[in-house]
Amino acid sequence: MPYDDSVPPTRRARPLLVAAALAALCLTAVAGCGGAQDPDGTDTGAAKPGPEAEATASASTSPSAIPTESRPSGAAPTAPLPQGPLTGRTVVIDPGHNPRNREHTEEINQQVDIGTGRKECDTTGTSTDAGYAEARFTLDVSHRLRELLRAQGARVVLTHDDDRPFGPCIDERARIGNEAKADAVVSVHADGSAVGNRGFHVILPAAVKGGGADTSKIVKSSADLGARIAGHFVRTTGSAPSNYIGGGTGLDTRGDLGGLNLSTVPKVFVECGNMRDPKDAALLTDAGWRQKAAQGMADGIAAYLKG
């Protein structure tokens, strides 16, 4: 679920261009794309407490303040990048949350400026009923996605790589993408909604202007990026678009997320599924399915960058 979470606004109709793009991609995908719509689910961001499925080491140092400097991870691969179709392009991957946020609630609850207001630095994220944390899921999928994009020649930057005690804050995550002059930014998440709410959705930036936020230059390009990712995600994973957000399109537009509002480069959030639903949780905890999720995102990003 988005790290700067709140009650999603009322769904609004998608622009015909984006809906048409997704529909075209879905023609070759699994049955169920654009399926029936259940009543809306509300993601409150309140994960039930429980042990994480993987042990997390405690940080050796305690920060005295929220970091203010961008500290992107994975900016320099250990070996030269291969030449490929994405050579010369930069992609920033933003793994949602941080496994140790739960140990630093005071820090992540501090307010930061998101341009149109103020919100918490970050949240803990959600988890499955068995305790598999969203933050662990997002790191795993992000690592898989990084390798797939690097194999095509892309320069890949991670906003963090389990290398800091908490965060980064939502404003810093946006700044990392901006300063990298990324051609595309993808924030990887999983939702925490009610049982029976299933499927993935991609969150697109709304047209927002106020304070330090101005998305006017990225709304169209981000919608294109999101539609391509949604179409390829359906095709590769076999998962249907969300039955509770997006009206069956797999696309949702929000103007309340600082990570999108503060971005000056094309950016989307991908909610890969609902961790609180047993059927979706079975997929999210399966390594084979996570590889498919990464492949679907990589294919969508590549299609967008290739035009």
Secondary structure in CASP SS format (residue, H / E / C, confidence):
PFRMAT SS
TARGET T0000
AUTHOR 0000-0000-0000
METHOD secondary structure of the structure
MODEL  1
M C 1.00
P C 1.00
Y C 1.00
D C 1.00
D C 1.00
S C 1.00
V C 1.00
P C 1.00
P C 1.00
T C 1.00
R C 1.00
R C 1.00
A C 1.00
R C 1.00
P C 1.00
L H 1.00
L H 1.00
V H 1.00
A H 1.00
A H 1.00
A H 1.00
L H 1.00
A H 1.00
A H 1.00
L H 1.00
C H 1.00
L C 1.00
T C 1.00
A C 1.00
V C 1.00
A C 1.00
G C 1.00
C C 1.00
G C 1.00
G C 1.00
A C 1.00
Q C 1.00
D C 1.00
P C 1.00
D C 1.00
G C 1.00
T C 1.00
D C 1.00
T C 1.00
G C 1.00
A C 1.00
A C 1.00
K C 1.00
P C 1.00
G C 1.00
P C 1.00
E C 1.00
A C 1.00
E C 1.00
A C 1.00
T C 1.00
A C 1.00
S C 1.00
A C 1.00
S C 1.00
T C 1.00
S C 1.00
P C 1.00
S C 1.00
A C 1.00
I C 1.00
P C 1.00
T C 1.00
E C 1.00
S C 1.00
R C 1.00
P C 1.00
S E 1.00
G C 1.00
A C 1.00
A C 1.00
P C 1.00
T C 1.00
A C 1.00
P C 1.00
L C 1.00
P C 1.00
Q C 1.00
G C 1.00
P C 1.00
L C 1.00
T C 1.00
G C 1.00
R C 1.00
T E 1.00
V E 1.00
V E 1.00
I E 1.00
D E 1.00
P E 1.00
G C 1.00
H C 1.00
N C 1.00
P C 1.00
R C 1.00
N H 1.00
R H 1.00
E H 1.00
H C 1.00
T H 1.00
E H 1.00
E H 1.00
I H 1.00
N C 1.00
Q C 1.00
Q E 1.00
V E 1.00
D E 1.00
I C 1.00
G C 1.00
T C 1.00
G C 1.00
R E 1.00
K E 1.00
E E 1.00
C C 1.00
D C 1.00
T C 1.00
T C 1.00
G C 1.00
T C 1.00
S E 1.00
T C 1.00
D C 1.00
A C 1.00
G C 1.00
Y C 1.00
A E 1.00
E H 1.00
A H 1.00
R H 1.00
F H 1.00
T H 1.00
L H 1.00
D H 1.00
V H 1.00
S H 1.00
H H 1.00
R H 1.00
L H 1.00
R H 1.00
E H 1.00
L H 1.00
L H 1.00
R H 1.00
A C 1.00
Q C 1.00
G C 1.00
A C 1.00
R E 1.00
V E 1.00
V E 1.00
L E 1.00
T C 1.00
H C 1.00
D C 1.00
D C 1.00
D C 1.00
R C 1.00
P C 1.00
F C 1.00
G C 1.00
P C 1.00
C C 1.00
I H 1.00
D H 1.00
E H 1.00
R H 1.00
A H 1.00
R H 1.00
I H 1.00
G H 1.00
N H 1.00
E H 1.00
A C 1.00
K C 1.00
A C 1.00
D C 1.00
A E 1.00
V E 1.00
V E 1.00
S E 1.00
V E 1.00
H E 1.00
A E 1.00
D E 1.00
G C 1.00
S C 1.00
A C 1.00
V C 1.00
G C 1.00
N C 1.00
R C 1.00
G C 1.00
F E 1.00
H E 1.00
V E 1.00
I E 1.00
L E 1.00
P E 1.00
A C 1.00
A C 1.00
V C 1.00
K E 1.00
G E 1.00
G C 1.00
G C 1.00
A E 1.00
D E 1.00
T C 1.00
S C 1.00
K C 1.00
I C 1.00
V H 1.00
K H 1.00
S H 1.00
S H 1.00
A H 1.00
D H 1.00
L H 1.00
G H 1.00
A H 1.00
R H 1.00
I H 1.00
A H 1.00
G H 1.00
H H 1.00
F H 1.00
V H 1.00
R H 1.00
T H 1.00
T H 1.00
G C 1.00
S C 1.00
A C 1.00
P E 1.00
S C 1.00
N C 1.00
Y C 1.00
I C 1.00
G C 1.00
G C 1.00
G C 1.00
T C 1.00
G C 1.00
L E 1.00
D E 1.00
T E 1.00
R E 1.00
G C 1.00
D C 1.00
L C 1.00
G H 1.00
G H 1.00
L H 1.00
N H 1.00
L C 1.00
S C 1.00
T C 1.00
V C 1.00
P C 1.00
K E 1.00
V E 1.00
F E 1.00
V E 1.00
E E 1.00
C E 1.00
G E 1.00
N E 1.00
M C 1.00
R C 1.00
D C 1.00
P H 1.00
K H 1.00
D H 1.00
A H 1.00
A H 1.00
L H 1.00
L H 1.00
T C 1.00
D C 1.00
A H 1.00
G H 1.00
W H 1.00
R H 1.00
Q H 1.00
K H 1.00
A H 1.00
A H 1.00
Q H 1.00
G H 1.00
M H 1.00
A H 1.00
D H 1.00
G H 1.00
I H 1.00
A H 1.00
A H 1.00
Y H 1.00
L H 1.00
K H 1.00
G C 1.00
END
